[in-house]
Amino acid sequence: MCAIQEGEVHIDQYPFGILSSPCRVEAALGGVLINSRKVFLMFCTLSVNKTQENPVFFTSLCPASSSIRLSVELPPRTVGHTWQLAYSTSRHGSSLKSLYRRLKGSDSPILMVIKDSLNQVFGSFLSHPLRPSETFYGTGETFLFMLLPRFKCFKWTGENSFFIKGDLDSFAIGGGSGHFGLWLDEMLYLGRSSPCYTFNNCCLSERDDFHVMELEVWTFW
């Protein structure tokens, strides 16, 4: 059990993963209900009850406040699960093949977070692990999101089922009329984002073509 006294630490200083474990948050200030847990966006008292011995990982790619807003959008089946960092370009190198190997054998949905050369942060929640595939796969749980400089989620429109497609030299999320919502090359460095029918999204980055500075892939368990 760990506790942070009221007024001592701002919510933006909380690590991303700390709220992924079942927790109770109390404060004199108002809050919002997130995944059946009350989370307050100002100074608060935080009491975390860890139900697993496994370490909790957190991302430094965005403020905790952005992560909290994203947690509202995650499917109910992720609630109560611990986040685990399965792949990071800073730790494991920039290689799509390495990413595939790190996810091999996993049946967990994944959360992919990307920071580009303009310090934009965006990504996707995938209903299934990324893998090489002959056709598109996945379910309507899959969605795209923007975290910085602004927050926005793009959920499935029902227009098509072009959720996830993995190739040996690239992967794509969302599609239609030759455009992908999110596409990365085999070195996980060159990327592209375009509006697509699957999610009716805007370009996730400031420019259609972008360079990846860091990429993280999180699994739930």
C-alpha positions in Angstrom: 0.0 0.0 0.0 1.3 3.4 -0.9 -0.2 6.8 -0.1 0.3 10.3 -1.4 -0.9 13.0 1.0 -3.4 15.6 -0.1 -1.9 18.7 -1.6 1.6 17.1 -1.9 1.9 15.9 -5.5 0.1 17.1 -8.6 -1.7 14.5 -10.6 0.5 15.2 -13.6 3.4 13.8 -11.6 1.8 10.4 -11.2 3.4 7.7 -13.4 1.2 6.3 -16.1 1.0 2.7 -14.7 0.1 3.6 -11.2 -3.6 4.0 -12.0 -3.7 0.7 -13.9 -3.9 -1.3 -10.7 -7.2 -1.3 -8.7 -7.1 1.9 -6.7 -9.1 4.2 -4.5 -8.7 8.0 -4.8 -10.2 10.5 -2.4 -10.1 14.3 -2.3 -12.1 17.2 -1.2 -12.2 18.4 -4.8 -14.6 17.1 -7.5 -13.6 14.3 -9.8 -14.7 12.0 -12.6 -15.5 8.4 -12.7 -13.0 6.4 -14.7 -13.5 2.6 -15.2 -15.4 2.4 -11.9 -12.6 4.1 -10.1 -12.6 7.8 -9.0 -9.7 9.8 -10.4 -9.2 13.4 -9.5 -7.4 15.8 -11.8 -6.2 18.1 -9.0 -4.3 17.5 -5.8 -5.6 14.5 -4.0 -4.9 11.6 -1.7 -4.1 8.4 -3.5 -4.2 5.0 -2.0 -3.2 2.1 -4.3 -4.0 -1.5 -3.4 -1.7 -3.7 -5.5 -3.3 -7.1 -6.1 -0.3 -8.5 -8.0 3.4 -8.7 -7.2 4.3 -7.9 -10.8 6.0 -4.5 -11.3 3.9 -1.7 -12.8 5.4 0.1 -15.8 4.7 3.6 -16.9 5.3 5.8 -20.0 7.2 9.0 -20.1 5.9 9.9 -23.5 2.9 11.9 -22.2 1.6 13.5 -19.0 -0.4 11.3 -16.6 -3.4 13.6 -17.2 -3.5 12.5 -20.9 -3.1 8.8 -19.9 -6.1 9.2 -17.5 -8.3 10.6 -20.2 -7.2 7.7 -22.5 -8.1 5.1 -19.8 -11.7 6.2 -20.1 -11.8 5.0 -23.7 -10.3 1.6 -23.1 -12.6 -1.5 -23.4 -14.1 -2.9 -20.1 -12.0 -6.1 -20.4 -8.8 -4.1 -19.7 -10.1 -2.9 -16.3 -8.1 -4.4 -13.3 -5.3 -5.6 -15.5 -1.7 -4.5 -15.0 0.1 -2.7 -17.8 3.3 -4.3 -19.1 5.8 -2.7 -21.4 6.2 -5.3 -24.1 8.3 -3.3 -26.6 10.1 0.0 -26.7 12.3 1.3 -29.5 14.6 2.8 -26.8 15.1 -0.6 -25.2 14.7 -3.1 -28.0 15.7 -1.2 -31.1 13.7 -0.1 -34.1 12.6 -3.2 -36.0 9.2 -4.4 -36.9 10.5 -8.0 -36.9 11.7 -7.6 -33.3 8.3 -6.2 -32.4 6.6 -9.2 -33.9 8.9 -11.5 -31.9 8.2 -9.7 -28.7 4.4 -10.1 -29.2 4.6 -13.7 -30.4 2.4 -16.0 -28.4 0.5 -13.2 -26.7 -3.3 -12.9 -26.9 -3.5 -9.6 -25.1 -4.8 -6.4 -26.7 -2.1 -3.8 -27.1 -1.7 -0.1 -26.6 0.7 1.5 -29.0 2.0 5.0 -28.2 4.2 7.0 -30.6 6.1 10.2 -30.2 7.3 11.8 -33.4 10.0 14.3 -34.3 7.6 17.3 -33.7 6.8 16.0 -30.2 3.3 15.0 -31.2 2.1 11.9 -29.2 -0.6 9.6 -30.7 -1.2 5.9 -31.3 -3.7 3.1 -31.3 -5.4 0.6 -29.1 -5.5 -2.8 -30.9 -8.0 -5.5 -30.0 -5.4 -8.2 -30.9 -1.6 -8.4 -30.9 0.3 -7.1 -34.0 1.4 -10.0 -36.2 2.0 -10.7 -39.9 -1.3 -11.4 -41.6 -2.7 -12.2 -45.1 -5.7 -10.0 -44.5 -7.0 -7.4 -42.1 -8.0 -8.7 -38.7 -9.2 -7.4 -35.3 -12.5 -6.1 -33.9 -14.4 -2.9 -33.4 -12.6 -2.4 -30.1 -9.6 -1.1 -32.1 -9.3 2.7 -32.2 -6.9 5.5 -33.0 -6.1 8.4 -30.6 -4.2 11.6 -30.2 -2.6 12.6 -26.9 -0.5 15.6 -27.5 -0.8 18.5 -28.1 -4.5 17.7 -27.9 -6.6 14.7 -26.9 -9.0 13.0 -29.3 -10.1 9.4 -29.9 -11.4 8.0 -33.2 -13.6 4.9 -32.7 -14.9 2.4 -35.3 -17.4 3.9 -37.7 -18.8 0.5 -38.9 -17.9 1.5 -42.5 -15.5 -1.4 -43.0 -13.4 -3.9 -41.0 -9.9 -2.8 -41.9 -8.6 -2.8 -38.4 -5.1 -4.3 -38.3 -2.8 -5.5 -41.1 0.7 -6.7 -40.5 3.3 -7.3 -43.3 7.0 -8.1 -43.0 7.9 -4.6 -44.3 5.2 -2.5 -42.7 1.9 -2.5 -40.7 -1.3 -0.6 -41.1 -4.2 0.3 -38.8 -7.5 1.4 -40.4 -8.0 1.8 -44.1 -10.2 2.5 -47.1 -9.7 4.0 -50.6 -6.0 3.4 -50.4 -5.5 5.4 -47.2 -4.4 4.1 -43.8 -5.2 5.7 -40.5 -1.8 4.8 -39.2 1.1 3.2 -41.1 4.7 2.4 -40.1 7.6 1.0 -42.0 9.8 -2.0 -41.1 12.3 0.1 -39.2 9.5 1.7 -37.1 10.9 5.1 -38.2 9.0 6.3 -41.2 5.3 6.7 -40.6 2.2 8.1 -42.3 -1.3 9.0 -41.0 -4.3 9.8 -43.2 -8.1 10.0 -42.8 -9.7 6.6 -43.3 -13.2 5.2 -43.4 -12.6 2.8 -40.6 -12.3 5.5 -37.9 -13.2 8.7 -39.7 -10.0 10.2 -38.2 -8.0 13.2 -39.0 -4.2 13.0 -39.6 -2.8 12.0 -36.2 0.4 13.9 -36.6 1.0 17.5 -37.7 2.1 16.2 -41.1 0.9 13.3 -43.1 4.4 11.8 -43.1 6.3 11.8 -39.9 9.4 10.4 -38.2 9.1 8.2 -35.1 11.4 9.3 -32.2 10.1 6.7 -29.8 7.5 4.0 -29.8 6.1 1.9 -27.0 3.8 -1.1 -27.0 1.9 -2.1 -23.9 0.1 -5.3 -23.1 -2.5 -6.1 -20.4 -2.2 -9.0 -18.0 
